[in-house]
Amino acid sequence: MMLHNNPLQKFQPFVLGLLRITSAYMFLLHGTAKLFALPHIERFDNMPLFSMLGAAGVLEVAGGGLLLLGLFTRPVAFVLSGMMAVAYFMAHASQGAVLLPLMNGGEPAALFCFIFLYLAAAGSGAWALDNLICAKRQTA
């Protein structure tokens, strides 16, 4: 249900853009830690590229970069949301306490999953290359 006369409504595209940018940056850091050791996290040392974690790192860097730019936001966010759902159930829920992410260490995976699902539905918000592409299509 939409609230009418909400004074914050005019800021919605900007807040959505900030959500996209900040979550993409944090997600991208997971990938750069896995693939390039930037920032260096010891548990990712000597991680093979052709492994589940290596594939996740590639998706985190590529998808995080695209989301940061706001390019192909909806399909990229949808794929990353699915990836994080799989990550949650394979890596965290399998440890027990399926409905208790605090107990199984799955809070980041669950939050990324739902943030990306929201971005897939809501779009990129402000400051996105998607907006430039849409504007060019409308003027053509």
N, C-alpha and C positions, 0 to 999 in steps of 0.2 A: 504494500500500500504506500503510495507516494504522499508525502506531507506537502501541503501547499503553503506558500509564504515562509518557507524555511530560509532564514537569512544566510545560512551556510551553503545553500544549493549552488550559488554562483561560483564557489570554490571547488566544486566537485571534480571538474576535469584536472585541476592542478593537484589536488590531493591524490587522485587516481594516478596521475603521472609520477608523483613522489613515491607512491606505493610501488609502482612498477620499477622505477629507477633504483630505489633502495633495496628492494628484494632481489632484483637482478644482480646488483653489485655484490650482495652477500652470497648469492648463489654462485656467481662467477668465481668468487674467492675459493669456494670449495673445489672447483675444477682446477684453478691455477695451483692450488696446494697439491692436488693429486698429480697433475701433469708436469708442472714446472718447479715444484717445491717452493712456490711463492704464494703465501708465506710458508715457511718450512714447518711441516708437521711430521714428526718422526714416524708415526704409524704408516705414512704413505711412502717411506723410503723404499727404493727398489721395487716399486709396484709395477707389474707388467702391464703394458698398454693394452694387450689383448687379454683382458680379464674383465670381470663384472665391474670392478672399481675403475679400471681404465676406461671402459665404455662410458661409465657414469661421468668420469672426468671430461671426456670429449663432449658429452651432451651438456654438462654444466658450463663448459667454456663457450661452446657454440651457441647454445640456447640462452645462456646468461648474457652473452654479448649482443645477440639479436634483441632480447628484451630490453637491455640497457639502452639500445638505440631506438627502441620502439618500432622495430621492423618485423613484419609478419607476426605481430603480437598474439593475435587470437590462436592461430594454429600452433605456434611455438609454445605458448602457455598451456594449451591443451595437452600436447605431447609431454611437456615437463611435469604437468600435474599427474598424468598417468605414471610417469617414471617414479615420482615421489611416492605415489600410492604403492607401487611395487616395492620400492625401497623400504617403506614402512612395514609392509607385511612380510617381506623376506628377511630383513635384517633385524627388525625390532620386535614385531608381534610374535615372531617365531621363538623369541626368548621367554615367552609367557607374558601374562598381564596384557592381553590384546587391547583392552579398552583403557589402559593406564599408561599413556605415553611417558609420563613422568617416571614411571618405574622401569620401563624398558628402553629409555634413551631415545625414543622416537619423536620427541616434540618438534625438532626442526623439520624432520621429514613430513610430519602431519601438517605443520603450519605452511610449509612451502607448497604442499599438495593443494591445500584449500586457497591459498593466495593465488596460485597459478590458475586454479579452476575459476576463481572470480575474475581474473584478468582475461581468461578465455571468453567469458560471458560479457564482461563490461567493456573490453577494448583497452586501448593503450593510454587514454587520457591525454594530457597536454605534453608538449615537448617530445613528440614522437615522429619518426620518419614516415610512419603509416599515414599521418595527417597530411604530409606533403604529397604523398602518392595519391591519396584520395582527392586532394584539391586539384592536382594536375589532371586527373581523370575527369573531373567535373567540368573543367574549362576546355577540355579537348573536344 
